[in-house]
Amino acid sequence: MHVHIGLDFDNTIVSYDDLIYRVAEEQGLLTGTVARNKVAVRDQLRSKGLEQTWIEMQGQIYGPRMKEAVVYPGFIEFLASARADGHALSIVSHKTRKPFAGPPYDLHASARDWIATHLVCNGAAIIEASRIHFETTKPGKIARIGSIGCDVFIDDLPEILLDQAMPAGIRKVLYDPEDNFSNTDQSLIRVMRWDEVRRALDA
């Protein structure tokens, strides 16, 4: 059975953990032992009263340094197998066009450039540009998921998947590589690796 699979983008397809750690380290913001992941870096900066620095740093990471971010392990293989199985694939992301603070980088353009570089096979795009949607609000994202007819949606945020506005009947897959949501709502299909997603969809 062919289905339409919708995919979140940030922290679902793209892993920023190592990049965020490197940028914070380059700026001399870290002290002591800090895990190389987004949450650990964010929490340390906030504990030092550096919330504004954290906000501005995100503008750099999602803007000019986006090209240094990496694909989560197994994602390209998942895309290839999903296409081979005849499934439709779309990206639907909630992303502001400009950062909340700092230089006005075009974050949508940075993300599209990253996709054009990283989500390719034999030089060709794996997901067509017409199937890539960046919405500036969470309600806009959820409305888009419904309007393009996703049968499945994969996201790293339970609050998106559990939102009452999500289309009825959609299969909700929570991508949880850091095992942060082991006690989440049982209506979600929770996976920690991309090689688990195909099995979850076939179940």
Secondary structure, DSSP 8 states (H G I E B T S, - for coil): ---EEEE--BTTTEE-HHHHHHHHHHTT---S---SSHHHHHHHHHHTT-HHHHHHHHHHHHTTTGGG-EE-TTHHHHHHHHHHTT-EEEEEEE--SS-SSSS---HHHHHHHHHHHHSEETTEESS-GGGEEEESSHHHHHHHHHHTT-SEEEES-HHHHT-TTS-TT-EEEEE-TT---TTS-TTSEEESSGGGHHHHHH-
